[in-house]
Amino acid sequence: MLRAMFAGIALACTAVCVAQAADPLQLACTGDMIEPGGLARAPTTVTAIFSPADKVSKVSIDLGKGAVNALVLSNNRIQLKFRTKDFVGEYFYYDRDLFLIYRSGHLARLTCKPT
């Protein structure tokens, strides 16, 4: 009886942990958009959703004009790299920095916080 109770508790705990790991990581990111040559900066805000949070395979970025899905290029413990038609994104897990490197030469440097 006691063994069955512990098995039930362990199974319930595992189910909760798996469900939490599958939840997306939502980030609010703020920083600057830097023009080519670094002469001008404009404040910018981005919302990012990485899912699932533990092994990101889907990225959605909203620059204020609607969400854009990005293709994940690589993901390891240090860096998540993804691409859209307009930019390549690099997110660094340790310091929560997000860089968006645009084909036009613009660079967005942002710091993210979970929401």
C-alpha positions as CSV (number, residue, x, y, z in Angstrom):
1,M,0.0,0.0,0.0
2,L,2.8,2.4,1.0
3,R,4.7,1.5,-2.1
4,A,1.7,2.2,-4.4
5,M,1.2,5.6,-2.7
6,F,4.8,6.6,-3.3
7,A,4.6,5.4,-6.9
8,G,1.4,7.5,-7.4
9,I,3.1,10.6,-5.9
10,A,6.2,10.1,-8.1
11,L,4.0,9.8,-11.2
12,A,2.0,12.9,-10.4
13,C,5.2,14.9,-9.8
14,T,6.7,13.7,-13.0
15,A,3.6,14.7,-14.9
16,V,3.7,18.2,-13.4
17,C,7.4,18.6,-14.2
18,V,6.9,17.5,-17.8
19,A,4.0,19.9,-18.2
20,Q,6.0,22.8,-16.8
21,A,9.0,21.9,-19.1
22,A,6.7,22.0,-22.1
23,D,5.4,25.5,-21.3
24,P,6.8,28.3,-23.5
25,L,9.2,30.9,-22.2
26,Q,7.8,34.3,-22.8
27,L,10.2,37.3,-22.7
28,A,9.8,41.0,-22.8
29,C,12.9,42.6,-24.3
30,T,14.0,46.3,-24.4
31,G,17.0,48.0,-25.9
32,D,18.1,49.9,-28.9
33,M,18.0,49.6,-32.7
34,I,21.4,50.7,-34.0
35,E,21.6,52.0,-37.5
36,P,24.5,51.0,-39.8
37,G,27.6,52.9,-38.8
38,G,26.4,53.2,-35.3
39,L,25.4,56.9,-35.7
40,A,21.8,56.8,-34.5
41,R,19.9,54.7,-31.9
42,A,16.2,54.2,-31.4
43,P,14.6,52.5,-28.4
44,T,12.9,49.3,-29.3
45,T,10.8,46.7,-27.6
46,V,10.3,43.1,-28.6
47,T,8.2,40.2,-27.3
48,A,9.8,36.7,-27.8
49,I,8.2,33.3,-27.2
50,F,10.5,30.3,-27.0
51,S,8.8,26.9,-26.9
52,P,9.1,24.6,-25.3
53,A,11.2,26.4,-22.6
54,D,13.6,23.6,-21.9
55,K,14.5,22.5,-25.5
56,V,13.5,25.4,-27.8
57,S,12.3,24.2,-31.2
58,K,9.9,27.1,-32.0
59,V,10.6,30.9,-31.8
60,S,8.0,33.6,-32.3
61,I,9.1,37.3,-32.3
62,D,6.8,40.3,-32.1
63,L,8.3,43.6,-33.0
64,G,5.0,45.4,-32.6
65,K,3.7,44.6,-36.1
66,G,2.5,41.1,-35.3
67,A,4.3,37.9,-34.4
68,V,6.8,36.4,-36.9
69,N,7.8,32.7,-36.6
70,A,11.5,32.1,-36.9
71,L,13.5,29.0,-37.9
72,V,15.7,27.7,-35.1
73,L,19.3,27.2,-36.5
74,S,21.0,26.0,-33.3
75,N,20.3,25.7,-29.6
76,N,22.7,24.8,-26.9
77,R,23.2,25.8,-23.2
78,I,24.8,29.1,-24.1
79,Q,23.1,30.4,-27.2
80,L,19.9,30.1,-29.2
81,K,20.2,31.1,-32.8
82,F,17.3,31.6,-35.2
83,R,16.4,33.3,-38.5
84,T,13.6,35.1,-40.2
85,K,13.5,36.6,-43.7
86,D,14.7,40.0,-42.3
87,F,17.2,39.1,-39.6
88,V,19.2,36.5,-37.7
89,G,18.6,36.4,-33.9
90,E,21.0,35.3,-31.2
91,Y,19.8,34.9,-27.6
92,F,22.3,34.2,-24.9
93,Y,20.9,32.3,-21.9
94,Y,23.5,33.4,-19.3
95,D,22.8,37.2,-19.5
96,R,19.5,37.2,-21.4
97,D,20.9,39.4,-24.2
98,L,19.1,39.2,-27.5
99,F,20.7,40.5,-30.7
100,L,18.8,40.9,-34.0
101,I,21.1,41.3,-36.9
102,Y,19.3,42.6,-39.9
103,R,20.2,42.1,-43.6
104,S,19.9,45.9,-43.9
105,G,22.8,46.4,-41.6
106,H,20.8,47.4,-38.6
107,L,21.4,45.8,-35.2
108,A,19.0,45.5,-32.3
109,R,20.6,44.9,-28.9
110,L,18.1,44.0,-26.3
111,T,18.0,42.7,-22.7
112,C,15.1,40.3,-21.9
113,K,13.2,39.4,-18.8
114,P,10.7,36.6,-18.4
115,T,7.1,37.7,-18.2
